C-alpha cells in the first residue's frame, strides 16, 4: 500500500479518531470512578469515626471517667508517632 494513497490516509485518520475517542472515554471513566470511590471511602471512614466516637462516649459515661483522662491515655500511646490530640472544648 502506498503511503500517499487515499486508503492509507483514511486508515490513519480513522485510527487517530478512534484513539482520541478511546483516550477521552477512558479519561472520563477514570475520573468518575476515582471520584466515586474516594467519596465512598470517605463516607465509610466518617461513619466508622462516628461509631467509635459514640462507643467511646458511652464507655466514658458508664465508667464515670472524664475526657481528659482518655486524652492523656491516647496521647501517651501516640506520643512516639504523632502530635498529641487537643483538649476538648468545654460545653456551656
TIKOLPA-22636 format. One line per 10 residues: number of its first residue (from 1); for each residue x, y, z of N, C-alpha, C. Coordinates in Angstrom, 3 decimals. Layout:
N
NUM = X/Y/Z/X/Y/Z/X/Y/Z; ...
This chain:
92
1 = 0.859/-1.172/0.000/0.000/0.000/0.000/0.907/1.237/0.000; 0.538/2.172/-0.811/1.327/3.393/-0.911/1.031/4.312/0.272; 2.061/5.033/0.732/1.895/5.933/1.866/1.035/7.133/1.507; 1.077/7.588/0.285/0.302/8.765/-0.120/-1.056/8.401/-0.695; -1.460/7.145/-0.628/-2.751/6.769/-1.196/-3.888/7.222/-0.282; -5.058/7.353/-0.853/-6.228/7.816/-0.101/-6.657/6.772/0.932; -6.499/5.471/0.611/-6.834/4.419/1.564/-5.955/4.524/2.816; -4.679/4.757/2.626/-3.753/4.882/3.743/-4.103/6.092/4.597; -4.384/7.227/3.964/-4.716/8.445/4.715/-6.014/8.290/5.496; -7.004/7.644/4.890/-8.275/7.419/5.595/-8.060/6.450/6.761
11 = -7.264/5.415/6.551/-6.976/4.463/7.627/-6.276/5.135/8.801; -5.305/5.990/8.520/-4.603/6.717/9.572/-5.558/7.674/10.284; -6.388/8.374/9.508/-7.348/9.319/10.092/-8.319/8.599/11.019; -8.884/7.473/10.567/-9.820/6.727/11.418/-9.128/6.162/12.659; -7.878/5.734/12.513/-7.130/5.233/13.661/-6.901/6.342/14.682; -6.535/7.526/14.219/-6.341/8.662/15.118/-7.646/9.066/15.798; -8.733/9.087/15.054/-10.037/9.445/15.633/-10.434/8.420/16.693; -10.262/7.135/16.394/-10.594/6.092/17.367/-9.707/6.214/18.606; -8.425/6.490/18.413/-7.515/6.658/19.541/-7.923/7.820/20.430; -8.293/8.939/19.846/-8.717/10.113/20.619/-10.007/9.802/21.379
21 = -10.943/9.135/20.712/-12.205/8.779/21.363/-11.947/7.843/22.554; -11.083/6.866/22.369/-10.763/5.937/23.463/-10.055/6.647/24.610; -9.153/7.578/24.304/-8.481/8.340/25.354/-9.468/9.186/26.154; -10.368/9.846/25.469/-11.361/10.675/26.153/-12.273/9.807/27.014; -12.757/8.711/26.461/-13.649/7.819/27.205/-12.951/7.251/28.446; -11.721/6.775/28.279/-11.025/6.192/29.416/-10.683/7.255/30.459; -10.366/8.478/30.037/-10.104/9.557/30.994/-11.332/9.906/31.806; -12.472/10.036/31.132/-13.725/10.344/31.830/-14.084/9.209/32.781; -13.947/7.979/32.326/-14.256/6.825/33.166/-13.345/6.770/34.391; -12.066/7.037/34.214/-11.119/7.022/35.318/-11.485/8.064/36.369
31 = -11.750/9.304/35.939/-12.057/10.364/36.899/-13.394/10.132/37.606; -14.386/9.615/36.890/-15.662/9.317/37.542/-15.507/8.210/38.581; -14.792/7.156/38.229/-14.593/6.060/39.185/-13.760/6.490/40.379; -12.711/7.262/40.140/-11.885/7.692/41.267/-12.660/8.616/42.194; -13.471/9.503/41.636/-14.289/10.404/42.449/-15.307/9.610/43.260; -15.966/8.651/42.623/-16.976/7.846/43.304/-16.353/7.000/44.414; -15.243/6.343/44.123/-14.599/5.507/45.127/-14.049/6.340/46.277; -13.489/7.507/45.966/-12.977/8.384/47.018/-14.102/8.798/47.963; -15.234/9.193/47.399/-16.374/9.595/48.231/-16.905/8.424/49.050; -16.925/7.236/48.472/-17.412/6.069/49.208/-16.500/5.740/50.389
41 = -15.198/5.763/50.167/-14.251/5.502/51.245/-14.355/6.590/52.312; -14.480/7.846/51.876/-14.595/8.958/52.816/-15.847/8.822/53.674; -16.961/8.470/53.055/-18.203/8.295/53.815/-18.104/7.115/54.780; -17.457/6.030/54.357/-17.277/4.881/55.255/-16.413/5.258/56.450; -15.349/6.027/56.209/-14.489/6.455/57.309/-15.229/7.378/58.272; -16.042/8.277/57.734/-16.819/9.172/58.601/-17.791/8.367/59.456; -18.452/7.391/58.851/-19.386/6.558/59.605/-18.696/5.764/60.695; -17.536/5.208/60.374/-16.776/4.453/61.366/-16.309/5.360/62.495; -15.853/6.557/62.157/-15.412/7.508/63.182/-16.568/7.897/64.094; -17.754/8.083/63.538/-18.915/8.428/64.353/-19.281/7.276/65.287
51 = -19.202/6.041/64.779/-19.498/4.880/65.630/-18.489/4.767/66.769; -17.217/4.972/66.470/-16.184/4.900/67.501/-16.387/6.003/68.531; -16.678/7.214/68.057/-16.914/8.330/68.967/-18.087/8.038/69.895; -19.154/7.501/69.337/-20.326/7.180/70.144/-19.992/6.084/71.162; -19.236/5.076/70.750/-18.858/3.999/71.668/-17.978/4.511/72.797; -17.040/5.401/72.466/-16.151/5.953/73.490/-16.946/6.803/74.474; -17.859/7.599/73.974/-18.672/8.430/74.870/-19.522/7.577/75.802; -20.099/6.510/75.271/-20.898/5.610/76.107/-20.018/4.958/77.165; -18.825/4.508/76.758/-17.908/3.876/77.713/-17.463/4.862/78.784; -17.215/6.109/78.404/-16.822/7.122/79.385/-17.956/7.419/80.356
61 = -19.168/7.499/79.821/-20.317/7.756/80.691/-20.530/6.609/81.676; -20.352/5.371/81.224/-20.563/4.214/82.089/-19.461/4.063/83.131; -18.230/4.419/82.768/-17.123/4.257/83.712/-16.985/5.449/84.641; -17.590/6.574/84.276/-17.530/7.759/85.115/-16.251/8.562/84.939; -15.408/8.185/83.987/-14.177/8.938/83.752/-14.474/10.141/82.866; -13.565/11.112/82.926/-13.764/12.294/82.098/-12.917/12.196/80.823; -13.134/13.117/79.915/-12.453/13.093/78.619/-10.963/13.383/78.747; -10.579/14.155/79.734/-9.160/14.493/79.885/-8.328/13.248/80.181; -8.871/12.342/80.987/-8.158/11.098/81.294/-7.956/10.278/80.032; -8.986/10.188/79.222/-8.887/9.445/77.976/-7.871/10.094/77.039
71 = -7.870/11.409/76.955/-6.905/12.102/76.107/-5.474/11.869/76.580; -5.259/11.817/77.879/-3.917/11.539/78.385/-3.465/10.137/77.992; -4.364/9.176/78.051/-4.027/7.802/77.670/-3.720/7.732/76.177; -4.563/8.377/75.375/-4.358/8.355/73.923/-3.071/9.074/73.556; -2.824/10.225/74.129/-1.606/10.972/73.821/-0.359/10.204/74.258; -0.456/9.464/75.336/0.668/8.640/75.759/0.953/7.533/74.759; -0.097/6.976/74.161/0.082/5.916/73.172/0.563/6.469/71.836; 0.143/7.688/71.480/0.502/8.278/70.193/1.794/9.073/70.237; 2.330/9.327/71.411/3.489/10.220/71.555/4.657/9.879/70.637; 5.048/8.630/70.471/6.213/8.367/69.625/5.977/8.654/68.140
81 = 4.722/8.628/67.676/4.479/8.723/66.240/3.767/9.989/65.805; 2.900/10.535/66.624/2.066/11.643/66.179/2.020/12.759/67.222; 1.479/13.902/66.788/1.285/15.025/67.689/0.123/14.713/68.635; 0.132/15.263/69.845/-0.945/14.985/70.797/-2.267/15.580/70.336; -3.340/14.954/70.774/-4.681/15.448/70.460/-4.991/16.661/71.313; -5.736/17.623/70.781/-6.082/18.789/71.574/-7.123/18.459/72.646; -7.114/19.224/73.698/-8.093/19.034/74.772/-9.467/19.448/74.266; -10.536/18.785/74.732/-11.875/19.137/74.279/-12.300/20.498/74.812; -13.160/21.148/74.031/-13.691/22.437/74.459/-14.833/22.187/75.426; -14.912/22.986/76.460/-15.984/22.842/77.433/-17.289/23.349/76.847
91 = -18.322/22.542/76.993/-19.635/22.947/76.507/-20.346/23.721/77.583; -20.950/24.812/77.194/-21.679/25.639/78.161/-23.153/25.596/77.899
